[in-house]
Amino acid sequence: MIAGSSRTAGAWSLAWSVVLTGVVLGPLLRVLLPGGGHLLLRDAVSTPRSYLTDSALGLSDSAARAVPQDAVVAVATTVVDGGVLVVGLLALALIAAGWGAAQMTARVLGGASTGPRLVAATVAVWNPYVAERLLQGHWSLLVGYAALPWTVVATMTLRDRGDLRSAAPLVLCLGIAGLTPTGVLLCAVLAVVVLAAPGGARRVRRLVVVALTTVIVSLPWLVATAVSGAGTGADPAGVAAFAARAEPGLGTIGALAGLGGIWNADAVPGSRTSLFAVVGTAVLLGLAAAGLPRLRRTASPVVAALLLTGAVSVVLVALAATPIGLDVGRWAAESVPGAGLFRDGQKWVALWMPALALSAGAAVDRPGRGGTRPRLAAVSAAAALLVVLPDLAWGVQGALRPVDYPAGWSSVIDGVGPSDALVAVLPTGTFRRFDWSGEAPVLDPAPRLLDADVLGTGDLPVGGTVVRGENTVAGRVEGLLLAGAPASDLAALGVGWILVERSAGESGNSARTLAGLEPAYADADLTLYSLADPAPRPRSDRLPAIVAHLLWAAAVLIAAFVTVTRARRTRTR
């Protein structure tokens, strides 16, 4: 009877997570239909097909920030449209975040009823962190975010059982989160905290398992960084540019405590740009505080570890945005290899979400009490969370919507074809403002649309500051284009194509470079020029990067197989 009730509560929390995801993504779900368009918003770029270029493997001069994400998408788009793939993964991530929070709450509270699970799921899906990362286009970060509550459940299983075979679910969580470097580090921190909490047996042995797994699933970006040599230093200007941001009436620490405070003020839902943000944060934190007495009765060291980890993440990220914290960050950017990974401080506040979801669920948990009052409390709590962030609905007020690529892109893709030559782009800059893509700036889709390595400096304009990227070859080519140098000078650097996109941006004296070239393709949106005799490029050693990706994939697949097999055996007993 108890097992049946638990399964029913689990089914309701899954269904609720699906509903919330549908309401959040709204118009973007049209992408899942044939000819439904593609997601293109700020950092989110989905294309019909992408390719396994050096850049996708993290072997360009730029830091390997989108590894193994780009390689996975390149391989998967050989069989499924990239728009369907990215939006499908995003939808699964939000569903998994809500359902995982519900399962975590049930595990910690000893089989919580439907109400606490639904409230926890609502916190995990419907919050400013999700809204801001959606607006920024960080879909793959949300995959790692979704793995956090599942990591808690999997680590508790490993902590409670004596055999290491029970580590498979945790390996799976770390592997899936490993789609991005940040994702695996977030989940690894949470796993270490839960295992290290007092009371667990064989902690050292299990911590070694977590450490080894983290290294294996991080191999794609670790190997790419070692092979390419990129990403060992970062522009110190990025520390202040990407620091957490205060919100009205809350300050920096208040914004972070409410799961807000992203560095980009343009990637914020409207309700967080006024004093209404105070109301939303008060509701979220008030509900979490109301659950603390119930959590205290569990006397669980895991609960204490989760609360402490979340609170520390908020405090540390807030301190990083202070003058002293910024000075330390600038020193690290210049002196510590890989420190650039931590410059977007607010993303680490994801560690606060499991504690908030668990506490909010505990606030409406009434063990042994039936009737309508507990149900009414759960419904009221969930409704309050929805009401204080109304503009997350329907694609964050329509900001997330499909776009259609102009037909000319197909001709450009065919014109370039599979090419060993580099592609230079104009106007210069990493972001574009196309007439057909909406008001928000978007990452240039050319690097993912073309089967060739497209040059980009990685420079990011943030407010009045330009945070410099790492790509030195792209910087040299860009300088030649802006100076109007002869096309032969570009060809000597391995450039075989120049693609001009109709978008606002700087072109300098590049018209002089283009004057002696005949377009290979031209329309109102795109013009493609071919350069004669580009110099052969030194070939990257792809084998280590490919092996690293295969090891990551193998870890994920084996862990998934073992997890599913053990779950089936458990059900049949």
N, C-alpha and C positions, 0 to 999 in steps of 0.2 A: 504493500500500500504506500509506504514511504517512498520507495523507488519510483512507483508510478506517479506520485505527486511531484517528485523531483523532475521526472522527465517532462511532465506537463508544464511546470514552471520554466524549464529550459526551452521548451518549444515556444512558449509565449515570449520569452526574452529574445529568442532568435527572430520571431515574427516582428516584434517591436523594432528591433534593429534594422530589419529590412524596410519597414515603413519609414523610419527616420531617415534612412539613407535615400530612399526615393524622394522624400520631401526636400532633403538637402540638395541633392544633385539635380532634381527637377528637369529643366530643359536640356541638360547635358546628356540625359539618357537617350535622346534621339540619335546619338552617335551609334548606339547599339543596333540600329536599324540599317538596312542596306542604303548606301548613299546618304547617310545621316550627318556627314561632316566630320570634323576633327577638333580636338581640344587644342587651342593655341592661346595661351594667356600667360603673360610674363614668362616665368621659367618653365612652364609646361608646354612642351612641343610634342604633339603626336602627328605622325605622317602616315600615309598609306603603306609605305615600305621604308625601312631604313637598312643600312648596310654595315657589314663588319669591317669598317675602316680602322686605320691605326688609332684615330681619335676615339672610336667606340671601345677599343681595347685599353684606352688610357695611355697610349704610347706617343701622344703628341707632346709638345713643349708645355702644354697646360697641365695643371694639377688634375689628378685622376679623381674628380669629385663625383662623376656619374658612372662609376664602375662598381659592380658589373651590370648596372641598370641598362646602359646603352647597348652592351653586347647581348643581353637577354632579349631586349626589344628587337634588335637586328635579326637574331635567329628566329624569334617567334613570328615576326612579320613576313617570313617566307610562307607561312600557312594561314595567317589571320591578319586582317587589316589593322594597322597600328592604332587607328582611332578606337576601334572596338576593344583592342587589347588594353590600352591605357585606361580608358574609362571603365572597362570591366574590372581591372585590377583596383582602381580607385573605389569602385562600388563595393567590391569584396573587402577592401581594407576597412571601410567604414562599418560594414556589417560585422566584420570580425572584431572591431574595436568594441562595439556595443555588446555583442554576444560574449566576448571574452571578459569584459568587465562584470557581466552578470554571472558568469561561471566562477570568476575569482571571488565575487561576493558570497556566492553560495558555498564555496570551498572554505573560506575563512570563517563564515558565520555558522558553519555546520548544517548546510542544506537549507538556505534561506528560502522563503516562499516567493511567490511571483512578484509581489510588490517591491521588495528591496532589489531584486534583480532588474526590474524595469527602471527603477530610479538610477541605479548604477549605470545601466546601458545608456540612459539619457545623458548623464554627465559625460560619458566617454565620447558620444557622437555629437552632442549639441553644446559646444562651448567655443569661446573665442579662439583658442588654439587651432581648432579645425577650420574655423571660418577664415582666419588669417593665412594659414598655410594653403588653403584652397585658392584664395585670391592671389597668393604669391606664386602659385603653380607648383607647389612642392608635393606632387602626388606620391612620389616614391618615399619621401620622408614619412608620409601618413601610413605607408605600409609598415615601416618600422614602428611607428606609434601604435598601430593596431596590434602588433605583436607583444606589447608591454604587459597587458593583463594576462595573456596566455603564458608569458614567460614566468609570471608569478605562480600560476597554477602548476606549470611544468616543473618549476624549481621546488615547489612544495612537495610534489610527488617524489622527486629525486631525494629530497631531504628526509622524507618519511620512510622510504623503502631502502632495503639494504643492498639490492643488486644494481649494478651500473647499467643493466639493460633498460631500466626505467629512465635513463638519460635521453632516450630517443626523442621524446616530445620537446625537451629543452634544446637539443641540437637542431630540431626542425624550426623552432622559434628563432634561434640565432641565425640559422641559414636564411630564412625568409627575410628577417630584418636586415640581413647582410646585402640586400639589394642596393643599399647605400652604406658608406662608411659610418655615418651618424647613427643609422638604425641599429647596426650590430653593436656599437658601443653603448647605446642607450640600454639595450636589452642585457648586455653583458654586465653592466653596472648593477642592474636590478637583480640579476641572477646571483652575483657575488654577495650582494647585501642580504638576500634571503638565505643563502647557504651559510653565511658567516654569523647570522643571528644566533644567540645562545640557544642551546638545547638540541641542536642537530648532531647526529653521529657521523663519524668519518668525514669531517668537514674538509680537511686538507685534501683528501683523495678526490672529493667531488669538486673542490675548487680547481684542482688541476684539470679535471675534465672540462670545466667551463673555460679555463684559460686556453687549453689546446683547441677546443672547438672554435673559440673566438679567433684564434690565429688562422685556422684552416679556412673559415668562411670569410676571413678578411684578406686572404691571399690575392684575389684579383686586384685590389687597389694597392696592397703592399708591394706586390711584384711589379705592377705597372709603374709605381713611383720609383722603385729601385732601378728598373730598366731604363726609364725615360729620364730620370734625374730631375723631373719637374715636381713642383710643390714643396720643395725643401725650404723655400723662403716665401714670405708673403708681404705684401705692401702694408706697412704699419698704419697707413691712412684708413685701411679697412676696419681697424679695431673700433674707432669711434663711429664710423659710418654704419657699422652693423651692430652696434650696441643696442641693448634693450631700450625701449622708449616708454616714457611716462604717458599715462592717459589722464583725461580731465578728472580732477578731484581725487585721484588715486596715487599719484606719484609713480615712480618706477616699481617699487616693491609691491604696491597695491595692484598695479596692472599685472605683474607677473603672478601674484597670488591668485588672481582671477583667471589665469591661463591666457592673458593677453600680453601686449607690449612688444609686438614684432617691430623690427627696426624700420620697416617701410610704412610710413604713414598713409600711403595710398592703397595699401593692401589691408585695409581695416574696414569692417562693416560699419555702417553709419551710426548704429546705436552705441558704438564704442568711442565715438568722437565727441560726445557730449557728456554732461553729468549723469546721463542715464546709465553710463558705464558703472557708476558707483552702485546703482540699484542692482544691476546684474551681478556684480562682484559680491555684494552683500548677501544676495539670495544664495549664491553658490557656496560661499564660505559659511554662512549661517546654517545652511542645511548640513554641511560637513561637520560643523561644530556640534550640532545636535546629535550626531551619531557617535561622538567620542565616548560618552558613557557606556553605550552598548559595546563598543570595541574594547573598552577597558575590561569589561566582564569576560571577554574571551581569554584574557591573560596570555595572549600569544606574542612571543618575541618577534614573529614575522610581521605582525601588525605594527608593532613599535618601530621595526626597521623600515617599513614602507613609509610610515608617517615622517620619520626622521629624514630619510633620503629625499622625499619630496620637499620638505621644508628647507633642507640644506641647499637643494638645487635652486630654489627661489632666492634664498639669501645670497648665494654665490654669484648668480647671474646679476642680481641687483648691485652687488658690490663691484662687479666687473664694469658696470656703467658709471661708477664714480670716478672722479679725477685720478685717484691713486690706482684704481682698477684699470683705467685706460692706459696709464703709464706702464703698468705691469704687462698689459696686453701688447702694447707696442714693442716693449723689450722682447717678449716672447716671439712676436711675429718676425723680428729681425734675427733672433738668436736661436730659437728652438725649431728644428725641422718638424714640419707637419702642424705647427701651431695654428695655421690658417684654418684648419678644420673646425676650430673652436670660436672663430670670430663672430659667427651668428649666435650670440649667446642665448637668445630667447628660445631657440629650438630645444635646448636642454631642459627647459621647464616641463617638457613632456613627462619627466620622471615624477612630477607632482600629480599627474592625472590618476594613476592607480589609487593613490591614497585618498584623493577627493572622491572618486567613484565609490570606493569601499565605504568611506565615512558617510556619504550621502545615502547609500543603500542601508547602512546600519541605522540611520535616523528613523527609518520607517519599519524596521524589523521588530516585530512583537511576537517572540516565541511563545507558542501555546495559546495565542489569542486568535480566535476566528472572528467572524462577523464582518460588518461593513466598515467599522471604524479604521482598521488597518488598511483596508483597500482604499478608503477615501483619503487617508493620509498619503498613500503612495501616489494616487492620481493627482492630488493637489501638489505634491512635491515635483512630480514630472511636469505638470502644467506650468508651474512657476518657472522652472528652468527654461521651458520653451518660450514663455512670454517675455522674459527679460533679454532674449536674444532673437527678436522676431525676424531680423533681416538675414539670418542664416538660411531661411527657407527659400526654395525655388532658385537654386544656384546662386546663393548669396545675392538676392534681389536681381537675378538675371545676369550677373556678371559672368557666370559660367554658362556659356552657350556654345554650340558648335559653330565652326566657321568652315567655309568652303574655299579650298585653294583655287586660284585662277587657273584656267585650262592651260595657260602657257607654261606652267611648271612641268607638265608632261613632256613638252617639246625640249625644255632645258635638260631634264633628266635624260632623255634619249640622246640629246646632243653631246652631253658630257660622257654618258655611258660609264662603264667601268674604266677608270683612268688612274694611272700612277702619278699623273701630274697634279700639282696643287691648284686649287681654285681660290682666286682672290675675289673679294666682294666689295661693292660700293653701294651706298655710302659706307664710310668706315664706321666702326662701332659694333657692339655685340647685339644691341637691341634695335628693333624696327617699329615704326608706326605706319602700318599699312591702312589704306582706306577700307579694305575689306575685312580687317581683323578686329575692328572696334577701337575704342579710345585708349585702352591701356597699352603700354609698350609690350612687345613680345620678343623673345629670343629669335634671332634669325633662324628660320627653319632650314636654310640651305645645307648646313652640315649634316642634317639627318635625312634630307631628301635626296642628296646626290651620292652616287657611288664613287666618291673621291674625297680626299681630305681637303676640307674647306678651311682656309686660314681665318683665324680670329684671335685678336690679341687677348681677349678675356677682360679687357678694361670694362669696369662697371661704373656708370654714373649714379651716384647716390647723393641726392640733394645737390649741393654745390660742389661736391667732391668727386673726383674720378679715382676710383680704386684700381690701381694698375694690375693687369694680369701678368702671366708668366711667359707667354709665347713670344720668344725673341724673333723667330723667323717671321711671324705675322707682323710684328712691329716694324721690321725692316721693310717688308713689302708695302705695308701701309704708308710708311714714310716716303717711299719711292712714288707711290700713286699720288699722294697729296702734293708732291713736288713736281709732278708731271714728267717723270723720268721716261726715257725711251722704253718701249715694251721689251726690248732685248735685255734690259737690265733685270726685269722681272723674270724673264725666261731663264736667265742665268741662275736664278735662285730656285728653279724648278717649277715656276708658275706656268701652267699651260692654258689656263682659262681665266677670264675676268667676267664676273657676273654683276650686272648693274640692276639693282632692284629699285622700283619707284617707292621711295620712302624719304622722309625728312632725315637729314644728316649731313655730315661734312664730306665733300668730294674734292676740295682743294683745287689744284690744277690738273686733276686727272684727265680732263678733256684733252689735254695735249698728248697724254699717253694713248688715249683711245682714238685720236684723230687719224692715225695711220692704220687702223685695224678695220676689217670688214666684219660686220655682225654675222655670227653663225645662226643667230635667231634673234628676232626682235618683235615685241608687241608693246602695248601700252603699259604693261606692268614690268616686263623683264627684257633685258638685252644681254645676250651672251656673246662674248668675243673669244676667239681661239688664237693663241700665241704660237708662233712658229718655233720649232726646235727647243722645247723646254729642256733644261739640263736634267739628266737622270738624278733621281733622288737616292740617297743611301737608304737601303731597305732596313726597316726596323726588324729586330729579332722578335718575331711574334710568338715563337714556341713557348717561352716561359709564361707569357701572359695567357696563352690559350690553355696550357696545362693548369695554371692557377684557376681559371674559370671552370675547367672540367672538374677539378677537385671540389670546388664550391658546389657545383651542380650535383656531383656524386654524393656529397654529404647531405644535401637537401633531399635527394631522392631516396637514399637509403634510410634516412631518419623518418621520412614520410611512410615508407613501406613498413618499417618496424612499428611505428606508432599505430598505423591503421590495423596491422595484423594483431597486435596485442589488444587493441580496443575491441576487435571482433571476437577474440577469444574470451575476453572479459564478459561480453554480453551473452555469450552462449553458456556460460557457467551457471 
